[in-house]
Amino acid sequence: MHTVHFVLMGKGGVGKSMVASMLAQYLSTLNRNLLCADTDPTNKTFANYKALDVQHYNISDEKLKVDTRKFDALINRIAEHAGDCVVDTGASSFLPLMHYLHENKMFELLESTGRRVVVHTPLVGGQAMDETIRGLQKILEFFSVPVLIWVNEYFGLVQKDGVSFKETSLYKDAKARLFGVAYFEELTADTSGQDVGDMTRQYLTFDEALSSPQFFFANRHRLMNVRKAIYDQLVKLDF
């Protein structure tokens, strides 16, 4: 069964495009015929990953409202594609897009073609944690499709008053309908953290970084460990 992966979150700068790029890289290892799309009208981060052949679709008008004809064209492209799709969306168009997807039953439309739809969303620690949690709550409220939560510990542990995400009532109430939970574990700032930062700032995939002379042997070793930590989690899920 072909799967359409939508990456959604209303808070910018929390790793949404990193989720899209990591997901696309992992799916590529499964020899999927992959279509990658970036619909962010202002920050086309995912589209900068040239190795992933990401196509940019501007589905918003100048007021960041969803342009129905442009979005319909993307849905048509997805429906015609014989393989999996990864669609990264913009934080600035989060609520308009959510309402459009919900009101027009776009996920149900894609499912009617025999495809599976999975929503991916990041949660972060630190000051943005509450906002990402509200984004997750909105996603769970609007849609009935499976959700994969990516816990991004770059800004700190995702916990409040010593309570981790998996101990919250939100997680316990939503657990039955989750696709899974994956972790971007906190990295040491001056080693693995810097290596991943250098890689993502240049919009490189793991394969590109590991074959680049600018990354030394130790850098490549740490990047391989980071990739393994992510892929080992994803291999346990029903992709």
C-alpha positions as CSV (number, residue, x, y, z in Angstrom):
1,M,0.0,0.0,0.0
2,H,1.3,3.4,-0.9
3,T,1.5,5.9,1.9
4,V,1.2,9.7,1.9
5,H,3.2,11.3,4.7
6,F,2.1,14.9,5.7
7,V,4.4,16.8,8.0
8,L,2.4,19.4,10.0
9,M,3.1,21.9,12.8
10,G,2.1,25.4,13.4
11,K,5.3,26.4,15.2
12,G,8.3,27.3,13.0
13,G,11.9,26.3,13.8
14,V,11.1,23.1,15.7
15,G,12.5,20.6,13.2
16,K,9.6,20.1,10.8
17,S,11.7,20.1,7.7
18,M,14.3,17.9,9.4
19,V,11.5,15.4,10.1
20,A,10.6,15.5,6.4
21,S,14.2,15.0,5.3
22,M,15.0,12.2,7.7
23,L,11.8,10.4,6.8
24,A,12.5,10.8,3.0
25,Q,16.0,9.5,3.5
26,Y,14.8,6.5,5.4
27,L,12.0,5.7,2.9
28,S,14.6,5.8,0.2
29,T,16.5,3.0,1.8
30,L,13.3,0.9,1.4
31,N,13.5,1.4,-2.4
32,R,10.2,3.2,-2.4
33,N,9.3,5.2,-5.5
34,L,9.3,8.5,-3.6
35,L,7.6,11.8,-4.4
36,C,8.8,14.7,-2.1
37,A,6.9,18.0,-2.0
38,D,7.5,21.2,-0.1
39,T,4.4,23.5,0.3
40,D,6.0,26.1,2.6
41,P,5.3,29.5,1.0
42,T,8.1,31.3,3.0
43,N,10.8,28.9,4.1
44,K,11.4,26.3,1.4
45,T,13.9,24.3,3.6
46,F,12.8,20.8,2.4
47,A,13.1,21.9,-1.2
48,N,16.7,22.7,-0.7
49,Y,17.6,19.0,-0.3
50,K,18.6,18.5,-3.9
51,A,19.5,14.9,-3.5
52,L,15.9,14.1,-2.5
53,D,14.5,15.8,-5.7
54,V,12.0,17.8,-3.7
55,Q,9.4,19.7,-5.7
56,H,8.1,23.0,-4.4
57,Y,4.4,23.7,-4.6
58,N,3.2,27.1,-3.5
59,I,-0.4,26.3,-2.4
60,S,-1.0,29.6,-0.7
61,D,-2.1,33.0,-2.0
62,E,-0.5,36.3,-0.9
63,K,-2.6,36.3,2.3
64,L,-1.4,32.7,3.1
65,K,-4.9,31.3,2.5
66,V,-4.9,28.0,0.7
67,D,-5.3,28.4,-3.1
68,T,-7.7,25.6,-3.8
69,R,-6.7,25.1,-7.4
70,K,-3.0,24.9,-6.5
71,F,-3.7,22.4,-3.7
72,D,-6.0,20.4,-5.9
73,A,-3.2,20.1,-8.4
74,L,-0.9,18.7,-5.7
75,I,-3.5,16.2,-4.6
76,N,-3.9,15.1,-8.2
77,R,-0.2,14.7,-8.5
78,I,-0.1,12.6,-5.4
79,A,-3.0,10.4,-6.5
80,E,-1.3,9.7,-9.8
81,H,2.0,8.8,-8.2
82,A,2.8,5.1,-8.0
83,G,4.7,5.2,-4.7
84,D,5.0,6.9,-1.3
85,C,4.9,10.7,-0.9
86,V,6.4,13.0,1.7
87,V,4.8,16.4,1.9
88,D,6.3,19.1,4.1
89,T,4.0,22.0,4.9
90,G,4.6,25.6,6.2
91,A,4.2,26.8,9.7
92,S,2.7,30.0,8.5
93,S,-0.1,28.2,6.6
94,F,-0.7,25.6,9.3
95,L,-4.2,26.6,10.4
96,P,-5.6,27.5,6.9
97,L,-4.3,24.3,5.6
98,M,-5.6,22.3,8.5
99,H,-9.1,23.8,8.0
100,Y,-8.9,23.1,4.2
101,L,-7.8,19.5,4.7
102,H,-10.5,18.9,7.3
103,E,-13.4,20.7,5.6
104,N,-12.7,19.1,2.2
105,K,-12.0,15.7,3.6
106,M,-8.7,15.5,1.6
107,F,-7.3,12.7,3.7
108,E,-10.4,10.7,3.2
109,L,-10.1,11.4,-0.6
110,L,-6.6,10.0,-0.7
111,E,-7.6,7.0,1.4
112,S,-10.4,6.3,-1.2
113,T,-7.7,5.7,-3.8
114,G,-6.2,2.9,-1.7
115,R,-3.5,5.0,-0.1
116,R,-2.7,5.3,3.6
117,V,-2.2,8.8,5.1
118,V,0.1,9.4,8.1
119,V,0.6,12.7,9.7
120,H,4.0,13.5,11.2
121,T,4.5,16.3,13.8
122,P,7.5,17.4,16.0
123,L,7.4,18.1,19.7
124,V,10.2,20.1,21.3
125,G,11.3,21.0,24.8
126,G,12.1,24.4,26.0
127,Q,10.0,27.5,25.4
128,A,8.2,26.2,22.3
129,M,7.0,23.0,24.0
130,D,3.5,24.2,24.9
131,E,3.0,25.6,21.4
132,T,4.0,22.3,19.7
133,I,1.7,20.4,22.2
134,R,-1.2,22.7,21.2
135,G,-0.4,21.9,17.5
136,L,-0.5,18.2,18.2
137,Q,-3.8,18.6,20.0
138,K,-5.2,20.4,17.0
139,I,-4.0,17.7,14.7
140,L,-5.6,15.0,16.8
141,E,-8.8,17.0,17.0
142,F,-9.1,17.6,13.2
143,F,-8.0,14.2,11.8
144,S,-8.5,10.5,12.5
145,V,-5.5,9.3,10.5
146,P,-2.5,7.8,12.3
147,V,0.0,10.3,13.8
148,L,3.8,9.8,14.2
149,I,5.2,12.1,16.9
150,W,8.8,13.1,16.6
151,V,10.2,14.1,20.0
152,N,12.9,16.6,19.2
153,E,15.2,17.1,22.3
154,Y,17.5,19.6,20.6
155,F,16.0,22.4,22.8
156,G,15.9,20.2,25.9
157,L,13.8,17.3,27.2
158,V,10.2,17.3,26.3
159,Q,8.8,17.2,29.8
160,K,7.2,19.5,32.3
161,D,7.6,19.4,36.1
162,G,9.5,16.2,35.7
163,V,6.7,14.5,33.7
164,S,7.8,13.1,30.3
165,F,5.6,13.2,27.3
166,K,4.8,9.5,27.5
167,E,3.5,10.0,31.1
168,T,1.0,12.7,30.1
169,S,-2.7,12.2,29.7
170,L,-2.4,13.5,26.1
171,Y,-0.2,10.6,25.2
172,K,-2.2,8.0,27.0
173,D,-5.5,9.2,25.5
174,A,-4.0,9.3,22.0
175,K,-1.8,6.2,22.2
176,A,-4.2,3.8,20.5
177,R,-4.3,5.9,17.3
178,L,-0.6,6.9,17.1
179,F,1.5,5.5,14.3
180,G,4.4,5.7,16.8
181,V,6.8,8.0,18.6
182,A,10.3,8.6,17.4
183,Y,13.1,10.5,19.2
184,F,15.7,12.9,18.1
185,E,17.8,12.5,21.2
186,E,19.7,15.5,22.6
187,L,23.2,15.6,21.0
188,T,26.5,16.9,22.5
189,A,26.7,20.4,21.2
190,D,30.4,20.4,20.2
191,T,30.5,16.9,18.6
192,S,27.5,15.2,17.2
193,G,25.3,18.3,17.5
194,Q,27.8,20.3,15.5
195,D,28.2,17.5,12.9
196,V,24.4,17.3,12.4
197,G,24.2,21.1,12.3
198,D,26.9,21.3,9.6
199,M,25.1,18.7,7.6
200,T,21.6,20.3,7.8
201,R,22.8,23.8,7.3
202,Q,24.1,22.7,3.9
203,Y,21.0,20.7,3.2
204,L,23.0,17.5,2.8
205,T,21.6,14.0,3.3
206,F,23.5,11.5,5.5
207,D,24.8,9.8,2.3
208,E,26.2,13.0,0.9
209,A,27.8,14.0,4.2
210,L,29.4,10.6,4.7
211,S,31.0,10.9,1.2
212,S,32.1,14.5,1.6
213,P,35.7,15.3,2.2
214,Q,34.7,18.1,4.5
215,F,33.6,15.6,7.1
216,F,36.5,13.8,8.7
217,F,36.6,10.2,9.9
218,A,35.4,11.1,13.4
219,N,32.6,13.3,12.0
220,R,31.4,10.5,9.7
221,H,31.5,8.0,12.6
222,R,29.3,10.2,14.7
223,L,26.9,10.9,11.9
224,M,26.5,7.2,11.2
225,N,25.6,6.7,14.9
226,V,23.0,9.5,14.7
227,R,21.5,7.9,11.5
228,K,21.5,4.5,13.1
229,A,19.7,5.8,16.2
230,I,16.9,7.3,14.0
231,Y,16.6,4.4,11.5
232,D,16.6,1.8,14.3
233,Q,13.4,3.4,15.6
234,L,11.8,3.7,12.2
235,V,12.5,0.1,11.2
236,K,10.2,-1.0,14.0
237,L,7.2,0.9,12.6
238,D,4.8,-0.2,9.8
239,F,6.3,1.7,6.9
